[in-house]
Amino acid sequence: MLNQVVLVGRLTDDPKVKNTEDGKEVSNITLAIPRSFKNSEGEYDTDFIDITLWSGIASNTAEYCKKGDIIGVKGRIQSSSFENKDGNKEFRVNVIAERVTFLSSKNKDEPESAR
């Protein structure tokens, strides 16, 4: 069996690192990924994928990436369920990053070594 996903898209916001109660670094980001085909109105739809980054991946991404940068993510899909405030069970699918590659930056004035 295999649970692996590879995504390439633009960051929708600046990555921010938080610490869990036990001191682990975590960052939750969203990638905007345009579809490769047009919808019935002749426009390209965009998918927004939630991704969780842990430890060094989280801190490096927050340090070197900004909103609008293109990154590649290799990871796995994780599903979970919870009870919402109305008492109904909800399901959520999230990507857990195992590797992040910095592909391009919107800030062209930034020195190459910082990318």
N, C-alpha and C positions, 0 to 999 in steps of 0.2 A: 504494500500500500504506500501511497505517496501523498503528502500534503505539502505542496510547494507552490509559491506564486511569485511571479516577477512582474513588477510594475515600473513604469516610467511616467512621471508627470510633474506638474508644477506645485510647489508649496502654496497653500492658500493663506498662510499666516507665518509670521516669524516663529520658529520653534522655541519653546520655553521648557526648561528643565525644572522638575519638582523632585522632592525627596519623599519617599514613602516613610511610614512610621519606623521601619527598621533600617532606614538610611540609604536605600537603593535609589539611584537616579532613574527617573522615568520622564519621557516626553511623549505627548499625544499630538500627532500631526495629521493633517488631511492633505491628500494629493488630489489635484484636479487633473483628470485624464479625459481629453476629448475623444469621442468615438470616431472611428475611421469611415463612417458612412453618414449620409444625411437623413434626417427624419422626413415625415410626410410634408412638412412646411419648407423643406429644402435647406434646413439648418443643421449644424452639427451639435448633438447633445453632448454634455459633459458628465462624467461620473465622478463623484466625490467619495474617496476611499479613506476611511479612518485607519491609522496605523499607530501602533505602540512601539516606542523605541526604549531600550533599557541600557543602563550602565554607560560604557564608553561610547556606544553608538549614539545615545541620547545627547551626551555632552558635546561630542564632536560635531554633530549635526547642528546643534544650537549655536556653537561657536562659529561655524563656517558658512552656514546657510541662512538665507533670508526669504521673506515672502516673494514668490515669483520665480525662485530658482528652480531649475529642473534637476531632479534627483532620480536615481534608480534604486529600487528596493527589492531585495530578495528576502522572502520570509515564508511564514506559514499562516494558514487561516485558523482562527480559533472562534468557536461559537460559545455563547453563554445565554442563560435565561435569568430573569428576575421578575419580581412582582412589582407592578407599577402602583402609583398612589390610589388607583381605582380598584386595586385588587386583582387585576388581570395579568396573566403571565405574558411577558414580552421576551422576544428572542433578539439577540444581537450577534452580528458577525464582525470580527475585527481581524486585521492583519498584524501579526507579531513579527517585527523586522529582525532578521538575522544578519543582514549586511546592507549597508547604504553606500551608494556611489554618488559622488557629487559630479554632475554632468555639465552644468553651466550656471552662470550667475547673471542676473539682470544688471548688476552693477559693474559696468565695463571699466570704471576708473579704479577699481580695486586691484591691488598688486596680485600678480599670478600666484605668489607664494601663499597668499591668504585664502585662496580658493580651495 
